Amino acid sequence: MVLLLCLVGAGYWGWRFFPVYFDGWTVDSILRNSAAAIYKQNNVAEPQRSNLIRDIVEKTRDTIIGTVGISDPELRVNLEINGDTATLTADYDVPVTHPYIHRITTVHMHRAEEMDIKPVKWE
C-alpha cells in the first residue's frame, strides 16, 4: 500500500512539476548561448562593448519570455563579470496550480550559467 502511495505521489509530481523543470533546462540553454555571445563581444573596445553586452542581456530576457513563455513580470536576467568569468542568471517564479483543491504552489527558479571569457591568444 505504501509503495502504491509513493508511485501515485511520484506520478503527480511528474505531472504537475516536471514541466516547470523542463522549461528551466530550456532557460539554461538560452543562458548558455547568451554567455557565448558575451564571450564574442569581450574583445570590443569600450563603450561599444558595454552597449553590446547590455543588448545581449535584454535580448536574453526577451528570448526567455518568447521561447519558454515565462509570464512572471519580475523575471530578472543578470550578468556578473568577475575577472575572466561571466555568470548569467535568470530568476523567476512559476505558479503551479493543483486541480481539485484549488491551491497554487509558487516555484522559485534560479538558473545560472557560467562561462570563461578569457581571451584566447594564438601564438
PEQUI-V913550 format. One record per helix or strand of 2 or more residues. SS is the DSSP state (@ for helix, = for strand). FROM is the first residue (numbers start at 1). LEN is the number of residues. If there is no record, write none. Layout:
BEGIN
ss:from:len
SS:FROM:LEN
SS:FROM:LEN
END
This chain:
BEGIN
ss:from:len
@:2:40
@:48:21
=:76:7
=:85:14
=:103:14
END
